[in-house]
């Protein structure tokens, strides 16, 4: 056991797993119950830092949907911000958040 290679090198990169490594793996059920409970606790997500958003379904024109998606990752957040700004303008209420400048 002392001759095993570390899984992570000095750069923090994970090396390729070998058949010898796999032979040493244990099933989760073989771990002590206390360790299982500890690992299961790690799976839980922490509390939301900001208020949760409400999942909805909305029908958009194909060109609008394609245009939003074409802006890349985060397109739903940007659509949310655009709608928030539009609502603020139509209600004459200051927007609570603004889009970050790029």
Beta strands, then each sheet from edge to edge (+ up, - down):
end
